[in-house]
Amino acid sequence: MTFETKVTKIAPNGDIYYEFAYTNADIVGDTGNTQPAALNAMRSALKNMVGVKGSFIMDNRGFHKGGDIIWPEGADNNVKQMVRQMSNSIEQLASPLPAEAVGKGAKWRVSSSSSFSGINVKDVATYELASWQDGVASMNVSIEQQANPQNITSPQLPPGTTLTLKSFASQGRGAATMRLDRLIPSRSTVSLSSNSEMSAKNAGSSQESTIKTKMAMEMTLESK
């Protein structure tokens, strides 16, 4: 996926106003044993992300302060969910900085909340400054995500279906290289693995189904 960013304003307090837009999305490389029909469905969903754009505000430490996403006409809930999850991942790759001056070996923790697939999640990222030279910082990060048991609401669920999260936990590691005069890191990588358990009950039925999911994701961001 390719997205473009443009800084439109720097406020007196250091807040950075910027715009972004997805300009390309496709499936490339080795697709393994994925069936052609499934591959085409995923490619079609990704293509629908092209044209999604928005404007956001980031403070001078790299923390996002809000913004708006502009959806292309006809964007469905799957596209919206995918973009929101991508936005959350990109925010984690942004590597927010501590308020005080720090040196090599310093560690700091950033806590936040996010939501994906109707699940409210608590995120804790621990950063370490691995090196600092000529205005370029290299950082390592470890990520933990937890979610309390909760009912899940989604427009994709059939009417009357009840979906309940029993447990969710995710761990990950990553690294980022960034120049402090640039909006996003020049390169970031993160790998995440998660385990979740949910129960589902259909309307008018007392039978409950259990759904266990394992997921692994690797993401790389390179800027030009």
C-alpha positions as CSV (number, residue, x, y, z in Angstrom):
1,M,0.0,0.0,0.0
2,T,1.2,3.5,-0.8
3,F,0.0,6.7,0.9
4,E,1.1,10.3,0.5
5,T,1.4,12.9,3.3
6,K,1.7,16.6,3.1
7,V,2.2,19.1,6.0
8,T,-0.2,22.0,5.6
9,K,0.5,24.0,8.7
10,I,2.7,24.3,11.8
11,A,0.9,26.0,14.7
12,P,2.8,28.3,17.1
13,N,2.5,25.6,19.8
14,G,4.2,23.0,17.5
15,D,1.1,21.1,16.4
16,I,1.6,19.7,12.9
17,Y,-1.4,19.7,10.6
18,Y,-1.1,17.3,7.7
19,E,-3.1,15.6,5.0
20,F,-2.8,12.0,3.7
21,A,-4.3,9.9,0.9
22,Y,-4.0,6.3,-0.1
23,T,-2.8,6.3,-3.7
24,N,-2.2,2.6,-4.4
25,A,-3.1,-0.8,-2.8
26,D,-2.5,-4.3,-4.3
27,I,-1.3,-7.8,-3.5
28,V,2.2,-8.6,-4.7
29,G,4.8,-11.2,-4.2
30,D,4.4,-14.9,-3.2
31,T,0.7,-15.6,-2.4
32,G,1.4,-19.2,-1.4
33,N,-1.5,-21.6,-1.7
34,T,-4.2,-18.9,-1.6
35,Q,-7.1,-19.8,-3.8
36,P,-7.6,-17.4,-6.8
37,A,-11.2,-16.5,-5.7
38,A,-10.0,-15.5,-2.2
39,L,-7.0,-13.7,-3.7
40,N,-9.3,-11.7,-6.0
41,A,-11.6,-10.8,-3.2
42,M,-8.7,-9.5,-1.1
43,R,-7.3,-7.6,-4.0
44,S,-10.7,-6.0,-4.7
45,A,-11.1,-5.0,-1.0
46,L,-7.6,-3.4,-1.0
47,K,-8.3,-1.5,-4.3
48,N,-11.3,0.1,-2.5
49,M,-8.9,1.8,-0.2
50,V,-7.5,3.9,-3.0
51,G,-9.1,7.4,-2.7
52,V,-9.4,7.3,1.1
53,K,-8.0,10.5,2.4
54,G,-8.1,12.7,5.4
55,S,-6.5,15.4,7.6
56,F,-4.9,15.0,11.0
57,I,-3.2,16.9,13.8
58,M,0.0,15.6,15.5
59,D,1.8,17.4,18.3
60,N,5.6,18.0,18.2
61,R,6.2,14.8,20.2
62,G,4.5,12.6,17.6
63,F,1.2,12.1,19.5
64,H,-2.0,12.2,17.3
65,K,-4.5,14.7,18.5
66,G,-7.4,14.0,16.2
67,G,-8.5,14.3,12.6
68,D,-11.1,13.3,10.0
69,I,-11.1,10.6,7.4
70,I,-12.9,11.3,4.1
71,W,-14.4,8.2,2.6
72,P,-14.8,7.7,-1.2
73,E,-18.4,7.3,-2.4
74,G,-19.6,3.8,-1.8
75,A,-17.0,2.8,0.8
76,D,-18.3,-0.2,2.7
77,N,-17.8,-1.2,6.3
78,N,-15.0,-3.6,5.4
79,V,-12.9,-0.8,3.9
80,K,-13.6,1.5,6.8
81,Q,-12.5,-1.2,9.3
82,M,-9.4,-1.9,7.3
83,V,-8.4,1.8,7.1
84,R,-9.0,2.3,10.8
85,Q,-6.8,-0.7,11.7
86,M,-4.1,0.5,9.3
87,S,-4.3,4.0,11.0
88,N,-3.8,2.4,14.4
89,S,-0.8,0.4,13.2
90,I,0.8,3.5,11.6
91,E,0.3,5.5,14.8
92,Q,2.2,2.8,16.7
93,L,5.0,3.0,14.1
94,A,5.2,6.8,14.6
95,S,7.2,6.3,17.8
96,P,6.0,9.2,20.1
97,L,8.8,10.9,22.0
98,P,9.1,11.6,25.7
99,A,8.6,15.2,27.0
100,E,12.1,15.4,28.6
101,A,15.4,15.2,26.8
102,V,16.8,11.7,26.8
103,G,19.9,9.9,25.6
104,K,21.0,6.5,24.2
105,G,19.6,3.7,26.2
106,A,16.6,5.7,27.5
107,K,13.2,3.9,27.7
108,W,9.7,5.3,27.9
109,R,6.2,3.9,27.9
110,V,3.2,5.1,25.9
111,S,-0.3,3.9,26.9
112,S,-3.3,4.4,24.6
113,S,-6.7,2.9,23.7
114,S,-7.8,1.7,20.3
115,S,-10.7,-0.1,18.7
116,F,-10.8,-2.6,15.9
117,S,-13.5,-5.1,14.7
118,G,-15.7,-3.7,17.4
119,I,-13.3,-4.6,20.2
120,N,-11.9,-1.9,22.6
121,V,-8.3,-2.6,23.3
122,K,-5.7,-1.2,25.7
123,D,-2.3,-0.6,24.1
124,V,1.1,-0.3,25.9
125,A,4.2,0.4,23.8
126,T,7.7,0.5,25.4
127,Y,10.3,2.4,23.4
128,E,14.1,2.3,23.7
129,L,16.5,4.8,22.1
130,A,19.1,2.5,20.5
131,S,21.2,5.2,18.8
132,W,21.2,8.9,18.1
133,Q,23.5,10.6,15.6
134,D,23.2,13.6,13.2
135,G,19.6,14.1,13.9
136,V,18.6,10.5,13.2
137,A,17.2,8.3,16.0
138,S,16.9,4.5,16.0
139,M,14.4,3.0,18.4
140,N,13.2,-0.4,19.4
141,V,9.7,-1.0,20.6
142,S,7.8,-3.8,22.3
143,I,4.0,-3.8,22.2
144,E,1.3,-5.3,24.4
145,Q,-2.4,-5.3,23.8
146,Q,-5.1,-6.5,26.2
147,A,-8.9,-6.4,26.1
148,N,-11.4,-7.1,28.9
149,P,-14.4,-9.4,28.2
150,Q,-17.0,-7.4,26.4
151,N,-19.9,-7.6,24.0
152,I,-19.0,-6.9,20.4
153,T,-21.2,-4.7,18.2
154,S,-20.8,-4.7,14.4
155,P,-23.0,-3.9,11.5
156,Q,-21.7,-7.0,9.8
157,L,-23.4,-9.3,12.4
158,P,-26.8,-10.8,11.4
159,P,-29.7,-9.3,13.2
160,G,-30.2,-10.9,16.6
161,T,-26.7,-12.4,16.8
162,T,-24.8,-11.9,20.0
163,L,-21.0,-11.9,19.9
164,T,-19.0,-11.8,23.2
165,L,-15.3,-11.5,23.6
166,K,-14.0,-13.9,26.3
167,S,-10.3,-13.0,26.0
168,F,-7.8,-11.1,23.8
169,A,-4.0,-10.7,24.1
170,S,-1.4,-9.5,21.6
171,Q,2.3,-9.1,21.8
172,G,4.8,-7.6,19.3
173,R,8.2,-6.1,18.6
174,G,9.5,-3.5,16.2
175,A,12.1,-1.0,15.3
176,A,12.0,2.5,13.8
177,T,14.5,4.9,12.2
178,M,13.5,8.5,12.1
179,R,14.7,12.0,11.4
180,L,13.3,14.6,13.7
181,D,12.6,17.0,10.8
182,R,10.3,14.5,9.1
183,L,6.7,13.7,9.6
184,I,7.0,9.9,9.7
185,P,9.9,7.5,10.2
186,S,12.1,6.8,7.3
187,R,11.7,3.1,8.1
188,S,9.6,1.1,10.6
189,T,9.0,-2.6,11.1
190,V,6.6,-4.3,13.5
191,S,5.5,-7.9,14.0
192,L,2.4,-8.8,16.1
193,S,0.8,-12.0,17.2
194,S,-2.5,-12.3,18.9
195,N,-4.9,-14.8,20.4
196,S,-8.6,-14.3,21.0
197,E,-11.6,-16.3,22.1
198,M,-15.2,-15.3,21.4
199,S,-18.6,-16.8,21.8
200,A,-21.5,-16.4,19.4
201,K,-25.2,-17.0,19.9
202,N,-27.9,-16.8,17.2
203,A,-31.3,-15.2,17.8
204,G,-33.8,-17.6,19.2
205,S,-31.2,-20.3,20.0
206,S,-29.7,-21.3,23.4
207,Q,-26.7,-22.9,21.7
208,E,-23.4,-21.0,22.0
209,S,-20.5,-21.4,19.6
210,T,-16.9,-20.8,20.6
211,I,-14.5,-19.1,18.1
212,K,-10.8,-19.2,18.8
213,T,-8.5,-17.1,16.5
214,K,-4.7,-16.8,16.2
215,M,-3.3,-14.1,14.0
216,A,0.2,-13.0,13.0
217,M,1.1,-9.8,11.2
218,E,4.3,-8.2,9.9
219,M,4.3,-4.6,8.7
220,T,7.0,-2.5,7.1
221,L,6.8,1.2,6.4
222,E,9.3,3.0,4.2
223,S,9.1,6.7,3.4
224,K,10.7,8.6,0.5
